[in-house]
Amino acid sequence: FQQASEREQFLAEQAADLEASLQTLVDTIARVDRTTKQRFKEVFEQTNAIFKKTFPRLFGGGRAELKLDSDDVLTAGVEVIAQPPGKRLQDIGLLSGGEKALTAVALVFSIFQIKPAPFCILDEVDAPLDDANVGRFGEMVRELSDRVQFLSISHNTDRKSTRLNSSH
């Protein structure tokens, strides 16, 4: 009986320790989820605000925004809604190749304005763009080049507006 009682007390203490550890883990997960949701929402809203300004600069007009497809930011997807000048508001999937490329660049440049990457490789981003869009793209690359090193690959040798000063 003595041995069984000691064993039962030992197991009860172990079970209590496990329950306390489980509760600590559940509390930690809840705290991490709250912090993650808060930080994601803050950065998402900041990115969206900058994206709303960057898009019309690259397109020479129009408007765009980012939307979450769910209320739960931890599982939500991000929808990119864009309206190039002279077109109706639509999902990015319905845009032309050049419009998609420039919208994606607007989003990347928006993120870089919040948290710049050390470098960015742009592979033939200018290929589907017309000269006016290439000029605006080149200007924005020049502006961001004080914070990000860009390597831009292009097969368009006649487009001088995408060339950057060697000091950048």
C-alpha positions in Angstrom: 0.0 0.0 0.0 2.9 2.4 0.9 4.5 1.8 -2.5 1.2 2.3 -4.4 0.5 5.5 -2.4 3.9 6.9 -3.2 3.5 6.0 -6.9 0.0 7.6 -7.0 1.3 10.8 -5.4 4.3 10.9 -7.8 1.9 10.5 -10.8 -0.5 13.1 -9.4 2.4 15.6 -9.2 3.5 14.7 -12.7 0.0 15.2 -14.0 -0.3 18.6 -12.2 3.0 19.6 -13.7 1.9 18.6 -17.2 -1.4 20.4 -16.8 0.4 23.6 -15.6 2.8 23.3 -18.6 0.0 22.8 -21.0 -1.8 25.9 -19.6 1.5 27.9 -19.9 1.8 26.7 -23.5 -1.8 27.6 -24.4 -1.3 31.1 -22.8 1.9 31.5 -24.8 0.3 30.5 -28.1 -2.6 32.9 -27.4 -0.1 35.8 -26.6 1.9 35.0 -29.8 -1.3 34.9 -31.9 -2.4 38.3 -30.5 1.0 39.9 -31.1 1.2 38.4 -34.6 -2.3 39.6 -35.5 -1.6 43.0 -34.2 1.8 43.4 -36.0 0.4 41.9 -39.2 -2.5 44.3 -39.2 -0.2 47.3 -38.6 2.2 46.3 -41.3 -0.6 45.4 -43.7 -2.4 48.7 -43.2 0.9 50.6 -43.6 1.7 48.6 -46.8 -1.7 49.2 -48.1 -1.5 53.0 -47.5 1.9 53.2 -49.3 0.6 50.9 -52.1 -2.3 53.2 -52.7 0.2 56.0 -53.3 2.8 54.0 -55.2 0.4 52.5 -57.7 -0.8 55.7 -59.2 2.8 57.1 -59.4 3.9 54.1 -61.4 0.8 54.1 -63.6 0.4 57.8 -64.0 -3.0 57.6 -62.4 -5.5 55.0 -61.3 -5.9 53.5 -57.9 -5.3 50.2 -56.1 -5.7 48.6 -52.7 -4.9 45.5 -50.8 -7.7 43.5 -49.1 -7.8 40.5 -46.8 -10.1 37.7 -47.9 -10.9 36.8 -44.3 -11.3 38.4 -40.9 -8.7 36.0 -39.4 -5.4 37.7 -40.4 -3.4 34.6 -39.5 -5.1 32.5 -42.3 -6.3 35.3 -44.6 -5.1 35.7 -48.2 -4.3 39.1 -49.6 -6.3 40.3 -52.7 -4.8 42.9 -54.9 -7.4 45.1 -56.5 -6.2 47.5 -59.2 -7.7 50.1 -61.5 -5.2 51.4 -64.0 -6.1 54.7 -65.6 -9.1 54.4 -67.9 -10.1 51.0 -66.7 -12.6 49.6 -64.2 -11.6 48.4 -60.7 -10.7 44.7 -61.0 -8.7 41.8 -59.5 -5.1 41.7 -60.6 -5.7 38.4 -62.5 -7.8 40.3 -65.1 -5.1 42.8 -65.9 -2.8 42.7 -69.0 0.8 41.4 -68.6 2.3 44.9 -68.4 -0.4 46.0 -65.9 0.3 42.9 -63.7 4.0 43.5 -63.8 3.7 47.1 -62.8 1.2 46.3 -60.1 3.5 43.7 -58.7 6.4 46.2 -58.8 4.2 48.8 -57.0 3.6 46.3 -54.2 7.2 45.3 -53.9 8.3 48.9 -53.9 5.6 49.6 -51.2 7.0 46.9 -49.0 10.6 48.2 -49.6 9.5 51.6 -48.3 8.5 50.0 -45.0 11.4 47.5 -44.7 14.0 47.8 -47.4 15.8 44.6 -48.5 19.5 44.8 -49.0 19.1 44.1 -52.7 16.4 43.4 -55.3 16.8 41.6 -58.6 14.4 42.7 -61.3 14.4 40.3 -64.3 12.9 41.9 -67.4 10.2 43.8 -65.5 10.3 46.5 -68.2 9.6 44.0 -71.1 5.8 44.4 -71.1 5.9 48.1 -70.3 5.5 51.0 -72.7 8.0 53.9 -72.7 5.9 56.1 -70.3 5.6 53.3 -67.7 9.3 52.5 -68.1 10.2 56.1 -67.3 8.1 56.1 -64.1 9.5 52.7 -63.2 13.1 54.0 -63.7 12.4 57.1 -61.6 11.0 55.1 -58.7 14.0 52.7 -58.9 16.3 55.7 -58.7 14.4 57.0 -55.6 14.6 53.7 -53.8 18.2 53.0 -54.7 19.5 55.0 -51.7 18.0 52.2 -49.5 18.0 49.1 -51.8 20.6 47.9 -54.3 18.8 47.0 -57.6 20.0 44.7 -60.3 17.7 45.1 -63.2 18.0 42.7 -66.2 16.6 44.0 -69.5 16.9 43.2 -73.1 15.7 46.7 -74.1 19.0 48.4 -74.9 17.2 51.4 -76.4 15.5 52.4 -73.2 17.9 54.8 -71.5 15.3 55.7 -68.8 15.9 52.4 -67.0 19.6 52.9 -66.8 20.7 54.1 -63.4 23.6 56.4 -62.5 26.6 54.3 -61.5 26.7 56.1 -58.1 23.4 54.3 -57.1 
